[in-house]
Amino acid sequence: LAARTAAISVTGQGDGTWLINKDGMPVMPAWLWLDARAATLVDELRAAPEDRIRYLETGTGLAACQQGPQLRWMMRNAPHLLEQSTTAFHCKDWLYFNLTGERVTDPSEGLFTFGRFDNRSYSQEAIEILGLNDVQHLIPPMLDGVQTSFPLTAHAAKATGLAQGTPTILGYVDVACT
């Protein structure tokens, strides 16, 4: 397989939160897309007049499964988790990190909760409306896998049986890919 592999592409389920520390280790068990702990908080955020501005920035309605509300819930209920963390990933971003060592996300995830769909960048206004100013340093930079790839690390090559240095591409979230 290693000799036949030209590149690796990573995708995965959308939403959720995978927190890691400076050493790249998980801070807690991952929150999947079906985690509803932030549901009451989402109702509060939706009721606020600023939610209309956030919606116009992101083009996305709020849901308890999204990383923004999940991080906000943690700020209120489990700040110690955020204090230990250096990066907030989504599922496929965590997989990509383990293959390449890169702390990034792709536009389909980054824009969905925090970004401006019209210019493909993070929206400071959306981050502020979500109340995430104090934890925005956890949000990784966006990488467009169509233009950029990183090599498979030696550790990941050994674990997978693939060749070290194989170009590894961060794909879009599963729904966008389908």
ChimeraX attribute file (.defattr): number of C-alpha atoms within 10 A of each C-alpha:
attribute: neighborCount
match mode: 1-to-1
recipient: residues
	/A:1	8
	/A:2	13
	/A:3	7
	/A:4	8
	/A:5	11
	/A:6	11
	/A:7	16
	/A:8	18
	/A:9	13
	/A:10	19
	/A:11	20
	/A:12	18
	/A:13	14
	/A:14	22
	/A:15	27
	/A:16	24
	/A:17	26
	/A:18	22
	/A:19	25
	/A:20	24
	/A:21	18
	/A:22	11
	/A:23	8
	/A:24	16
	/A:25	11
	/A:26	17
	/A:27	19
	/A:28	14
	/A:29	10
	/A:30	17
	/A:31	20
	/A:32	18
	/A:33	18
	/A:34	12
	/A:35	16
	/A:36	17
	/A:37	15
	/A:38	21
	/A:39	17
	/A:40	13
	/A:41	18
	/A:42	23
	/A:43	13
	/A:44	11
	/A:45	19
	/A:46	17
	/A:47	11
	/A:48	10
	/A:49	10
	/A:50	15
	/A:51	18
	/A:52	16
	/A:53	13
	/A:54	27
	/A:55	16
	/A:56	13
	/A:57	21
	/A:58	25
	/A:59	17
	/A:60	16
	/A:61	15
	/A:62	22
	/A:63	21
	/A:64	22
	/A:65	22
	/A:66	27
	/A:67	29
	/A:68	27
	/A:69	26
	/A:70	23
	/A:71	26
	/A:72	20
	/A:73	19
	/A:74	16
	/A:75	18
	/A:76	9
	/A:77	10
	/A:78	12
	/A:79	13
	/A:80	11
	/A:81	16
	/A:82	20
	/A:83	12
	/A:84	15
	/A:85	22
	/A:86	21
	/A:87	25
	/A:88	27
	/A:89	27
	/A:90	29
	/A:91	23
	/A:92	25
	/A:93	27
	/A:94	27
	/A:95	16
	/A:96	26
	/A:97	19
	/A:98	16
	/A:99	25
	/A:100	25
	/A:101	17
	/A:102	15
	/A:103	22
	/A:104	23
	/A:105	29
	/A:106	22
	/A:107	23
	/A:108	22
	/A:109	22
	/A:110	27
	/A:111	23
	/A:112	21
	/A:113	27
	/A:114	28
	/A:115	26
	/A:116	24
	/A:117	19
	/A:118	10
	/A:119	9
	/A:120	15
	/A:121	16
	/A:122	22
	/A:123	20
	/A:124	17
	/A:125	18
	/A:126	24
	/A:127	19
	/A:128	15
	/A:129	19
	/A:130	21
	/A:131	17
	/A:132	20
	/A:133	13
	/A:134	12
	/A:135	18
	/A:136	17
	/A:137	13
	/A:138	19
	/A:139	20
	/A:140	18
	/A:141	15
	/A:142	19
	/A:143	19
	/A:144	17
	/A:145	18
	/A:146	11
	/A:147	7
	/A:148	11
	/A:149	19
	/A:150	18
	/A:151	20
	/A:152	26
	/A:153	21
	/A:154	15
	/A:155	14
	/A:156	19
	/A:157	18
	/A:158	12
	/A:159	10
	/A:160	13
	/A:161	11
	/A:162	20
	/A:163	21
	/A:164	18
	/A:165	15
	/A:166	20
	/A:167	18
	/A:168	21
	/A:169	24
	/A:170	27
	/A:171	25
	/A:172	25
	/A:173	23
	/A:174	14
	/A:175	11
	/A:176	11
	/A:177	10
	/A:178	6
